[in-house]
């Protein structure tokens, strides 16, 4: 079994292994920067599972910022019948692609 971890970032949880590429909510880092994800909820190291309450003490996941970008546009259309109310807006969510470089559970 391989080593994997469950991390929380941007209000979401991700199951990651070394070498994985994940897309998370936008982080304030440049491309090529190294990021440490310290909010580790669980670590499994060859079957030895460590659960956190709520996080695992001393565990961290290291990642590298691959790209920053914007997702596809989502159209938001508000409409109320019989009142001539129509409002059309759009939204493009920003994201950061991370490549996991290491998992440590000390």
MOPAC internal coordinates of N, CA, C and O (Angstrom, degrees):
PM7 1SCF
backbone

  N    0.0000 0     0.00 0     0.00 0    0    0    0
  C    1.4456 1     0.00 0     0.00 0    1    0    0
  C    1.5238 1   109.55 1     0.00 0    2    1    0
  O    1.2310 1   121.23 1   -34.99 1    3    2    1
  N    1.3005 1   115.26 1   145.01 1    3    2    1
  C    1.4500 1   120.35 1  -179.27 1    5    3    2
  C    1.5234 1   110.59 1   -91.01 1    6    5    3
  O    1.2310 1   121.25 1   -16.23 1    7    6    5
  N    1.3104 1   115.21 1   163.77 1    7    6    5
  C    1.4495 1   120.95 1   176.69 1    9    7    6
  C    1.5236 1   108.71 1   -82.20 1   10    9    7
  O    1.2310 1   120.99 1   -49.54 1   11   10    9
  N    1.3337 1   115.72 1   130.46 1   11   10    9
  C    1.4572 1   120.12 1   175.71 1   13   11   10
  C    1.5190 1   109.18 1  -142.09 1   14   13   11
  O    1.2310 1   121.53 1   -14.61 1   15   14   13
  N    1.3343 1   114.67 1   165.39 1   15   14   13
  C    1.4600 1   120.51 1  -178.60 1   17   15   14
  C    1.5245 1   109.08 1  -143.33 1   18   17   15
  O    1.2310 1   121.23 1   -21.21 1   19   18   17
  N    1.3255 1   115.25 1   158.79 1   19   18   17
  C    1.4568 1   121.86 1   172.56 1   21   19   18
  C    1.5247 1   106.41 1  -113.85 1   22   21   19
  O    1.2310 1   120.93 1   -60.57 1   23   22   21
  N    1.3469 1   115.82 1   119.43 1   23   22   21
  C    1.4611 1   121.04 1  -178.29 1   25   23   22
  C    1.5207 1   109.57 1  -117.38 1   26   25   23
  O    1.2310 1   121.27 1   -23.23 1   27   26   25
  N    1.3391 1   115.17 1   156.77 1   27   26   25
  C    1.4613 1   121.25 1   178.14 1   29   27   26
  C    1.5193 1   108.12 1  -119.40 1   30   29   27
  O    1.2310 1   120.90 1   -54.28 1   31   30   29
  N    1.3352 1   115.88 1   125.72 1   31   30   29
  C    1.4568 1   121.64 1   174.80 1   33   31   30
  C    1.5241 1   108.47 1  -151.97 1   34   33   31
  O    1.2310 1   120.98 1   -41.77 1   35   34   33
  N    1.3040 1   115.72 1   138.23 1   35   34   33
  C    1.4588 1   120.19 1   179.49 1   37   35   34
  C    1.5109 1   113.46 1    66.30 1   38   37   35
  O    1.2310 1   119.85 1  -155.12 1   39   38   37
  N    1.3381 1   117.90 1    24.88 1   39   38   37
  C    1.4510 1   121.09 1   179.28 1   41   39   38
  C    1.5081 1   114.36 1    80.37 1   42   41   39
  O    1.2310 1   119.83 1  -174.08 1   43   42   41
  N    1.3291 1   117.93 1     5.92 1   43   42   41
  C    1.4603 1   121.90 1   179.93 1   45   43   42
  C    1.5273 1   109.38 1  -125.19 1   46   45   43
  O    1.2310 1   120.89 1   -19.53 1   47   46   45
  N    1.3318 1   115.91 1   160.47 1   47   46   45
  C    1.4538 1   121.05 1   179.68 1   49   47   46
  C    1.5217 1   109.36 1  -113.45 1   50   49   47
  O    1.2310 1   120.94 1   -38.17 1   51   50   49
  N    1.3425 1   115.81 1   141.83 1   51   50   49
  C    1.4614 1   121.70 1  -177.36 1   53   51   50
  C    1.5236 1   109.42 1  -132.82 1   54   53   51
  O    1.2310 1   120.49 1   -43.35 1   55   54   53
  N    1.3287 1   116.66 1   136.65 1   55   54   53
  C    1.4685 1   122.13 1   172.94 1   57   55   54
  C    1.5197 1   106.61 1   -93.94 1   58   57   55
  O    1.2310 1   120.18 1   -59.73 1   59   58   57
  N    1.3333 1   117.26 1   120.27 1   59   58   57
  C    1.4594 1   120.88 1  -172.69 1   61   59   58
  C    1.5285 1   111.09 1  -128.05 1   62   61   59
  O    1.2310 1   121.51 1   -29.95 1   63   62   61
  N    1.3243 1   114.72 1   150.05 1   63   62   61
  C    1.4548 1   123.64 1   171.22 1   65   63   62
  C    1.5197 1   107.09 1  -126.86 1   66   65   63
  O    1.2310 1   120.82 1   -12.66 1   67   66   65
  N    1.3159 1   116.04 1   167.34 1   67   66   65
  C    1.4580 1   119.41 1   178.44 1   69   67   66
  C    1.5245 1   109.00 1   -65.76 1   70   69   67
  O    1.2310 1   120.76 1   -48.16 1   71   70   69
  N    1.3403 1   116.15 1   131.84 1   71   70   69
  C    1.4568 1   122.08 1  -179.89 1   73   71   70
  C    1.5132 1   113.97 1    95.41 1   74   73   71
  O    1.2310 1   119.30 1   170.65 1   75   74   73
  N    1.3294 1   118.94 1    -9.35 1   75   74   73
  C    1.4665 1   122.14 1   179.68 1   77   75   74
  C    1.5208 1   110.92 1   -69.54 1   78   77   75
  O    1.2310 1   121.22 1   -29.07 1   79   78   77
  N    1.3297 1   115.27 1   150.93 1   79   78   77
  C    1.4583 1   122.76 1   174.06 1   81   79   78
  C    1.5236 1   106.77 1  -114.46 1   82   81   79
  O    1.2310 1   120.14 1   -61.18 1   83   82   81
  N    1.3351 1   117.34 1   118.82 1   83   82   81
  C    1.4566 1   120.99 1  -178.61 1   85   83   82
  C    1.5211 1   109.88 1  -122.79 1   86   85   83
  O    1.2310 1   120.83 1   -28.67 1   87   86   85
  N    1.3274 1   116.02 1   151.33 1   87   86   85
  C    1.4615 1   122.49 1   177.84 1   89   87   86
  C    1.5242 1   107.93 1  -109.51 1   90   89   87
  O    1.2310 1   120.96 1   -62.76 1   91   90   89
  N    1.3349 1   115.77 1   117.24 1   91   90   89
  C    1.4693 1   121.72 1  -176.67 1   93   91   90
  C    1.5230 1   109.25 1  -118.23 1   94   93   91
  O    1.2310 1   121.08 1    -8.52 1   95   94   93
  N    1.3369 1   115.53 1   171.48 1   95   94   93
  C    1.4591 1   120.49 1   174.13 1   97   95   94
  C    1.5316 1   108.75 1   -59.29 1   98   97   95
  O    1.2310 1   120.33 1   -24.29 1   99   98   97
  N    1.3029 1   116.97 1   155.71 1   99   98   97
  C    1.4573 1   122.46 1  -173.09 1  101   99   98
  C    1.5301 1   112.62 1   -57.84 1  102  101   99
  O    1.2310 1   121.28 1   -48.51 1  103  102  101
  N    1.3382 1   115.15 1   131.49 1  103  102  101
  C    1.4562 1   122.80 1   174.71 1  105  103  102
  C    1.5228 1   108.84 1  -111.01 1  106  105  103
  O    1.2310 1   120.40 1   -28.68 1  107  106  105
  N    1.3126 1   116.84 1   151.32 1  107  106  105
  C    1.4685 1   121.37 1  -177.29 1  109  107  106
  C    1.5187 1   110.51 1   -87.93 1  110  109  107
  O    1.2310 1   120.24 1  -119.77 1  111  110  109
  N    1.3252 1   117.15 1    60.23 1  111  110  109
  C    1.4604 1   123.03 1   177.34 1  113  111  110
  C    1.5191 1   109.05 1  -131.29 1  114  113  111
  O    1.2310 1   120.87 1   -22.49 1  115  114  113
  N    1.3387 1   115.93 1   157.51 1  115  114  113
  C    1.4536 1   121.04 1   177.66 1  117  115  114
  C    1.5291 1   110.08 1   -90.42 1  118  117  115
  O    1.2310 1   121.17 1   -15.71 1  119  118  117
  N    1.3380 1   115.38 1   164.29 1  119  118  117
  C    1.4602 1   119.88 1   177.60 1  121  119  118
  C    1.5173 1   109.91 1   -63.58 1  122  121  119
  O    1.2310 1   120.72 1   -44.24 1  123  122  121
  N    1.3279 1   116.23 1   135.76 1  123  122  121
  C    1.4540 1   121.86 1  -179.28 1  125  123  122
  C    1.5167 1   113.71 1    93.29 1  126  125  123
  O    1.2310 1   119.64 1   167.93 1  127  126  125
  N    1.3381 1   118.29 1   -12.07 1  127  126  125
  C    1.4624 1   121.06 1   178.48 1  129  127  126
  C    1.5260 1   111.03 1   -70.81 1  130  129  127
  O    1.2310 1   121.08 1   -27.25 1  131  130  129
  N    1.3234 1   115.54 1   152.75 1  131  130  129
  C    1.4534 1   121.43 1   174.71 1  133  131  130
  C    1.5204 1   108.74 1   -96.42 1  134  133  131
  O    1.2310 1   120.81 1   -43.77 1  135  134  133
  N    1.3403 1   116.06 1   136.23 1  135  134  133
  C    1.4536 1   122.82 1  -176.61 1  137  135  134
  C    1.5198 1   108.19 1  -123.03 1  138  137  135
  O    1.2310 1   120.79 1   -41.68 1  139  138  137
  N    1.3278 1   116.09 1   138.32 1  139  138  137
  C    1.4706 1   120.81 1   176.04 1  141  139  138
  C    1.5235 1   108.03 1  -108.95 1  142  141  139
  O    1.2310 1   120.55 1   -59.42 1  143  142  141
  N    1.3358 1   116.56 1   120.58 1  143  142  141
  C    1.4537 1   122.10 1   177.05 1  145  143  142
  C    1.5279 1   107.45 1   -97.60 1  146  145  143
  O    1.2310 1   120.55 1   -74.31 1  147  146  145
  N    1.3246 1   116.55 1   105.69 1  147  146  145
  C    1.4630 1   121.04 1  -174.37 1  149  147  146
  C    1.5213 1   112.76 1   -96.23 1  150  149  147
  O    1.2310 1   119.90 1   173.93 1  151  150  149
  N    1.3199 1   117.80 1    -6.07 1  151  150  149
  C    1.4615 1   121.93 1  -178.90 1  153  151  150
  C    1.5303 1   109.30 1   -89.83 1  154  153  151
  O    1.2310 1   120.70 1  -110.74 1  155  154  153
  N    1.3411 1   116.27 1    69.26 1  155  154  153
  C    1.4623 1   123.07 1  -175.73 1  157  155  154
  C    1.5261 1   108.52 1   -95.48 1  158  157  155
  O    1.2310 1   120.42 1   -58.17 1  159  158  157
  N    1.3284 1   116.80 1   121.83 1  159  158  157
  C    1.4572 1   122.15 1  -176.59 1  161  159  158
  C    1.5241 1   112.83 1   -91.34 1  162  161  159
  O    1.2310 1   120.24 1   150.99 1  163  162  161
  N    1.3440 1   117.14 1   -29.01 1  163  162  161
  C    1.4624 1   121.18 1  -178.34 1  165  163  162
  C    1.5210 1   109.75 1  -155.96 1  166  165  163
  O    1.2310 1   120.78 1   -35.36 1  167  166  165
  N    1.3348 1   116.12 1   144.64 1  167  166  165
  C    1.4605 1   121.61 1   175.32 1  169  167  166
  C    1.5197 1   107.60 1  -132.77 1  170  169  167
  O    1.2310 1   120.78 1   -47.44 1  171  170  169
  N    1.3423 1   116.12 1   132.56 1  171  170  169
  C    1.4562 1   121.48 1   174.53 1  173  171  170
  C    1.5259 1   107.53 1  -119.97 1  174  173  171
  O    1.2310 1   120.73 1   -62.73 1  175  174  173
  N    1.3294 1   116.20 1   117.27 1  175  174  173
  C    1.4578 1   121.96 1  -178.30 1  177  175  174
  C    1.5230 1   108.32 1  -118.44 1  178  177  175
  O    1.2310 1   120.53 1   -84.21 1  179  178  177
  N    1.3472 1   116.58 1    95.79 1  179  178  177
  C    1.4649 1   123.50 1  -178.55 1  181  179  178
  C    1.5267 1   112.27 1    53.22 1  182  181  179
  O    1.2310 1   120.72 1  -134.01 1  183  182  181
  N    1.3317 1   116.23 1    45.99 1  183  182  181
  C    1.4531 1   121.38 1   177.22 1  185  183  182
  C    1.5113 1   115.24 1    92.90 1  186  185  183
  O    1.2310 1   119.47 1   164.59 1  187  186  185
  N    1.3288 1   118.62 1   -15.41 1  187  186  185
  C    1.4670 1   121.69 1   175.95 1  189  187  186
  C    1.5192 1   108.34 1   -85.64 1  190  189  187
  O    1.2310 1   120.65 1   -73.41 1  191  190  189
  N    1.3247 1   116.36 1   106.59 1  191  190  189
  C    1.4567 1   121.65 1  -174.44 1  193  191  190
  C    1.5226 1   109.80 1   -96.92 1  194  193  191
  O    1.2310 1   121.07 1   -49.28 1  195  194  193
  N    1.3498 1   115.56 1   130.72 1  195  194  193
  C    1.4635 1   122.14 1   175.40 1  197  195  194
  C    1.5191 1   107.92 1  -117.18 1  198  197  195
  O    1.2310 1   120.69 1   -64.20 1  199  198  197
  N    1.3304 1   116.28 1   115.80 1  199  198  197
  C    1.4544 1   121.40 1   177.73 1  201  199  198
  C    1.5155 1   109.27 1   -99.42 1  202  201  199
  O    1.2310 1   120.91 1   -38.26 1  203  202  201
  N    1.3109 1   115.86 1   141.74 1  203  202  201
  C    1.4515 1   120.46 1   179.88 1  205  203  202
  C    1.5114 1   112.42 1   -96.18 1  206  205  203
  O    1.2310 1   120.86 1   -20.92 1  207  206  205
  N    1.3259 1   115.96 1   159.08 1  207  206  205
  C    1.4599 1   120.98 1   175.75 1  209  207  206
  C    1.5194 1   110.18 1  -129.44 1  210  209  207
  O    1.2310 1   116.22 1  -104.48 1  211  210  209
  N    1.2794 1   124.79 1    75.52 1  211  210  209
  C    1.4542 1   127.53 1     1.20 1  213  211  210
  C    1.5266 1   113.68 1   -89.05 1  214  213  211
  O    1.2310 1   119.08 1   162.82 1  215  214  213
  N    1.3474 1   119.37 1   -17.18 1  215  214  213
  C    1.4588 1   120.38 1  -179.72 1  217  215  214
  C    1.5287 1   109.68 1  -119.59 1  218  217  215
  O    1.2310 1   121.39 1   -21.28 1  219  218  217
  N    1.3339 1   114.94 1   158.72 1  219  218  217
  C    1.4617 1   121.11 1   178.37 1  221  219  218
  C    1.5230 1   108.23 1   -81.95 1  222  221  219
  O    1.2310 1   120.50 1   -55.27 1  223  222  221
  N    1.3264 1   116.65 1   124.73 1  223  222  221
  C    1.4656 1   121.23 1  -177.50 1  225  223  222
  C    1.5283 1   109.89 1   -69.21 1  226  225  223
  O    1.2310 1   120.39 1   -50.78 1  227  226  225
  N    1.3251 1   116.86 1   129.22 1  227  226  225
  C    1.4568 1   121.92 1   176.49 1  229  227  226
  C    1.5098 1   115.08 1    82.41 1  230  229  227
  O    1.2310 1   119.43 1   177.51 1  231  230  229
  N    1.3207 1   118.69 1    -2.49 1  231  230  229
  C    1.4671 1   120.75 1  -179.54 1  233  231  230
  C    1.5230 1   109.57 1   -90.43 1  234  233  231
  O    1.2310 1   120.98 1   -33.27 1  235  234  233
  N    1.3232 1   115.73 1   146.73 1  235  234  233
  C    1.4605 1   120.59 1   176.38 1  237  235  234
  C    1.5198 1   109.67 1  -153.92 1  238  237  235
  O    1.2310 1   121.80 1   -22.94 1  239  238  237
  N    1.3187 1   114.15 1   157.06 1  239  238  237
  C    1.4567 1   121.90 1   177.39 1  241  239  238
  C    1.5181 1   106.90 1  -123.34 1  242  241  239
  O    1.2310 1   120.90 1   -54.10 1  243  242  241
  N    1.3389 1   115.89 1   125.90 1  243  242  241
  C    1.4563 1   121.26 1   178.51 1  245  243  242
  C    1.5187 1   109.27 1   -97.99 1  246  245  243
  O    1.2310 1   120.90 1   -41.31 1  247  246  245
  N    1.3440 1   115.88 1   138.69 1  247  246  245
  C    1.4579 1   120.92 1  -178.65 1  249  247  246
  C    1.5186 1   109.61 1  -142.78 1  250  249  247
  O    1.2310 1   121.51 1   -19.16 1  251  250  249
  N    1.3301 1   114.72 1   160.84 1  251  250  249
  C    1.4663 1   122.03 1   177.47 1  253  251  250
  C    1.5155 1   108.45 1  -118.81 1  254  253  251
  O    1.2310 1   120.26 1   -44.09 1  255  254  253
  N    1.3337 1   117.10 1   135.91 1  255  254  253
  C    1.4587 1   121.82 1   178.81 1  257  255  254
  C    1.5257 1   108.17 1   -75.50 1  258  257  255
  O    1.2310 1   120.79 1   -59.94 1  259  258  257
  N    1.3396 1   116.09 1   120.06 1  259  258  257
  C    1.4627 1   120.70 1  -179.26 1  261  259  258
  C    1.5302 1   109.86 1   -91.66 1  262  261  259
  O    1.2310 1   120.19 1   125.34 1  263  262  261
  N    1.3252 1   117.24 1   -54.66 1  263  262  261
  C    1.4703 1   120.94 1   179.53 1  265  263  262
  C    1.5252 1   110.23 1  -144.09 1  266  265  263
  O    1.2310 1   121.78 1   -21.43 1  267  266  265
  N    1.3198 1   114.19 1   158.57 1  267  266  265
  C    1.4636 1   123.57 1   169.62 1  269  267  266
  C    1.5219 1   105.81 1  -118.24 1  270  269  267
  O    1.2310 1   119.62 1   -36.77 1  271  270  269
  N    1.3079 1   118.32 1   143.23 1  271  270  269
  C    1.4578 1   118.51 1  -179.18 1  273  271  270
  C    1.5075 1   113.02 1  -166.41 1  274  273  271
  O    1.2310 1   121.87 1     5.99 1  275  274  273
  N    1.3433 1   114.02 1  -174.01 1  275  274  273
  C    1.4544 1   122.17 1   177.56 1  277  275  274
  C    1.5204 1   107.81 1  -122.81 1  278  277  275
  O    1.2310 1   120.73 1   -38.01 1  279  278  277
  N    1.3262 1   116.20 1   141.99 1  279  278  277
  C    1.4472 1   122.32 1  -179.40 1  281  279  278
  C    1.5318 1   110.29 1   -80.98 1  282  281  279
  O    1.2310 1   120.44 1     1.44 1  283  282  281
  N    1.3291 1   116.77 1  -178.56 1  283  282  281
  C    1.4585 1   121.14 1   177.80 1  285  283  282
  C    1.5229 1   110.21 1   -65.26 1  286  285  283
  O    1.2310 1   120.95 1   -25.18 1  287  286  285
  N    1.3290 1   115.79 1   154.82 1  287  286  285
  C    1.4521 1   120.72 1  -178.59 1  289  287  286
  C    1.5310 1   110.38 1   -74.90 1  290  289  287
  O    1.2310 1   121.57 1   -43.55 1  291  290  289
  N    1.3254 1   114.61 1   136.45 1  291  290  289
  C    1.4544 1   122.35 1   174.64 1  293  291  290
  C    1.5216 1   106.75 1  -108.36 1  294  293  291
  O    1.2310 1   120.13 1   -53.40 1  295  294  293
  N    1.3348 1   117.37 1   126.60 1  295  294  293
  C    1.4528 1   122.01 1   179.96 1  297  295  294
  C    1.5243 1   109.79 1   -89.31 1  298  297  295
  O    1.2310 1   121.10 1   -50.56 1  299  298  297
  N    1.3265 1   115.50 1   129.44 1  299  298  297
  C    1.4597 1   121.66 1   177.80 1  301  299  298
  C    1.5296 1   106.52 1  -111.87 1  302  301  299
  O    1.2310 1   120.51 1   -61.24 1  303  302  301
  N    1.3274 1   116.63 1   118.76 1  303  302  301
  C    1.4628 1   121.22 1  -177.57 1  305  303  302
  C    1.5158 1   109.18 1  -124.58 1  306  305  303
  O    1.2310 1   120.71 1   -62.36 1  307  306  305
  N    1.3425 1   116.24 1   117.64 1  307  306  305
  C    1.4599 1   121.79 1   177.80 1  309  307  306
  C    1.5219 1   108.28 1  -104.82 1  310  309  307
  O    1.2310 1   120.56 1   -41.29 1  311  310  309
  N    1.3254 1   116.53 1   138.71 1  311  310  309
  C    1.4551 1   120.92 1  -174.62 1  313  311  310
  C    1.5179 1   109.47 1  -149.78 1  314  313  311
  O    1.2310 1   120.63 1   -47.07 1  315  314  313
  N    1.3148 1   116.40 1   132.93 1  315  314  313
  C    1.4626 1   121.62 1   173.60 1  317  315  314
  C    1.5294 1   107.32 1  -124.10 1  318  317  315
  O    1.2310 1   120.83 1   -57.35 1  319  318  317
  N    1.3000 1   116.02 1   122.65 1  319  318  317
  C    1.4685 1   118.24 1  -177.02 1  321  319  318
  C    1.5337 1   112.69 1   -69.40 1  322  321  319
  O    1.2310 1   121.12 1   -29.46 1  323  322  321
  N    1.3164 1   115.47 1   150.54 1  323  322  321
  C    1.4716 1   124.75 1   174.26 1  325  323  322
  C    1.5193 1   114.53 1    66.51 1  326  325  323
  O    1.2310 1   119.26 1  -171.05 1  327  326  325
  N    1.3274 1   119.01 1     8.95 1  327  326  325
  C    1.4602 1   119.82 1  -179.92 1  329  327  326
  C    1.5225 1   112.61 1  -125.34 1  330  329  327
  O    1.2310 1   119.76 1  -176.58 1  331  330  329
  N    1.3125 1   118.07 1     3.42 1  331  330  329
  C    1.4680 1   123.84 1  -179.30 1  333  331  330
  C    1.5277 1   112.07 1    60.25 1  334  333  331
  O    1.2310 1   120.70 1  -146.37 1  335  334  333
  N    1.3365 1   116.26 1    33.63 1  335  334  333
  C    1.4669 1   120.31 1   179.05 1  337  335  334
  C    1.5170 1   109.10 1  -104.89 1  338  337  335
  O    1.2310 1   121.01 1   -63.34 1  339  338  337
  N    1.3184 1   115.67 1   116.66 1  339  338  337
  C    1.4668 1   121.94 1   175.59 1  341  339  338
  C    1.5181 1   107.24 1  -140.60 1  342  341  339
  O    1.2310 1   120.66 1   -45.22 1  343  342  341
  N    1.3262 1   116.34 1   134.78 1  343  342  341
  C    1.4531 1   120.14 1   178.86 1  345  343  342
  C    1.5160 1   107.79 1  -141.29 1  346  345  343
  O    1.2310 1   120.35 1   -55.80 1  347  346  345
  N    1.3235 1   116.93 1   124.20 1  347  346  345
  C    1.4587 1   121.86 1  -178.40 1  349  347  346
  C    1.5177 1   109.16 1  -121.58 1  350  349  347
  O    1.2310 1   120.80 1   -58.80 1  351  350  349
  N    1.3319 1   116.08 1   121.20 1  351  350  349
  C    1.4594 1   121.72 1   176.73 1  353  351  350
  C    1.5200 1   108.31 1  -133.76 1  354  353  351
  O    1.2310 1   120.97 1    -7.53 1  355  354  353
  N    1.3055 1   115.74 1   172.47 1  355  354  353
  C    1.4565 1   120.68 1   178.80 1  357  355  354
  C    1.5158 1   110.52 1  -136.22 1  358  357  355
  O    1.2310 1   121.38 1   -14.74 1  359  358  357
  N    1.3334 1   114.97 1   165.26 1  359  358  357
  C    1.4630 1   120.46 1  -179.49 1  361  359  358
  C    1.5256 1   108.95 1  -147.51 1  362  361  359
  O    1.2310 1   120.92 1   -43.88 1  363  362  361
  N    1.3290 1   115.85 1   136.12 1  363  362  361
  C    1.4650 1   121.41 1   173.62 1  365  363  362
  C    1.5186 1   107.80 1  -123.06 1  366  365  363
  O    1.2310 1   120.89 1   -65.44 1  367  366  365
  N    1.3291 1   115.90 1   114.56 1  367  366  365
  C    1.4586 1   121.52 1  -177.09 1  369  367  366
  C    1.5235 1   110.13 1   -77.47 1  370  369  367
  O    1.2310 1   120.39 1   -45.77 1  371  370  369
  N    1.3224 1   116.86 1   134.23 1  371  370  369
  C    1.4628 1   121.39 1   176.22 1  373  371  370
  C    1.5268 1   109.42 1   -82.57 1  374  373  371
  O    1.2310 1   120.88 1   -32.55 1  375  374  373
  N    1.3354 1   115.91 1   147.45 1  375  374  373
  C    1.4602 1   120.44 1  -179.89 1  377  375  374
  C    1.5221 1   110.52 1  -142.15 1  378  377  375
  O    1.2310 1   121.23 1   -14.17 1  379  378  377
  N    1.3318 1   115.25 1   165.83 1  379  378  377
  C    1.4531 1   123.37 1   175.32 1  381  379  378
  C    1.5192 1   107.71 1  -131.82 1  382  381  379
  O    1.2310 1   120.26 1   -50.34 1  383  382  381
  N    1.3275 1   117.10 1   129.66 1  383  382  381
  C    1.4607 1   121.64 1   174.73 1  385  383  382
  C    1.5253 1   108.55 1   -93.09 1  386  385  383
  O    1.2310 1   120.42 1   -52.59 1  387  386  385
  N    1.3346 1   116.81 1   127.41 1  387  386  385
  C    1.4614 1   122.97 1  -179.58 1  389  387  386
  C    1.5132 1   110.67 1  -117.59 1  390  389  387
  O    1.2310 1   120.53 1   -41.37 1  391  390  389
  N    1.3399 1   116.59 1   138.63 1  391  390  389
  C    1.4669 1   121.94 1   171.10 1  393  391  390
  C    1.5256 1   107.07 1  -107.34 1  394  393  391
  O    1.2310 1   120.78 1   -55.67 1  395  394  393
  N    1.3387 1   116.12 1   124.33 1  395  394  393
  C    1.4639 1   122.12 1  -177.22 1  397  395  394
  C    1.5206 1   108.15 1   -76.33 1  398  397  395
  O    1.2310 1   120.96 1   -55.97 1  399  398  397
  N    1.3566 1   115.77 1   124.03 1  399  398  397
  C    1.4649 1   120.68 1  -177.90 1  401  399  398
  C    1.5172 1   112.74 1  -104.87 1  402  401  399
  O    1.2310 1   120.00 1   158.76 1  403  402  401
  N    1.3333 1   117.60 1   -21.24 1  403  402  401
  C    1.4718 1   117.81 1  -179.29 1  405  403  402
  C    1.5162 1   112.06 1  -170.86 1  406  405  403
  O    1.2310 1   121.65 1   -29.04 1  407  406  405
  N    1.3430 1   114.44 1   150.96 1  407  406  405
  C    1.4609 1   122.10 1   176.21 1  409  407  406
  C    1.5212 1   107.18 1  -127.47 1  410  409  407
  O    1.2310 1   120.48 1   -54.45 1  411  410  409
  N    1.3327 1   116.69 1   125.55 1  411  410  409
  C    1.4527 1   119.23 1   178.49 1  413  411  410
  C    1.5232 1   109.31 1  -128.85 1  414  413  411
  O    1.2310 1   120.78 1   -43.31 1  415  414  413
  N    1.3231 1   116.10 1   136.69 1  415  414  413
  C    1.4701 1   122.05 1   177.89 1  417  415  414
  C    1.5171 1   108.20 1  -130.89 1  418  417  415
  O    1.2310 1   121.09 1   -91.12 1  419  418  417
  N    1.2928 1   115.53 1    88.88 1  419  418  417
  C    1.4659 1   120.74 1  -174.50 1  421  419  418
  C    1.4864 1   113.96 1   -84.01 1  422  421  419
  O    1.2310 1   120.10 1   180.00 1  423  422  421

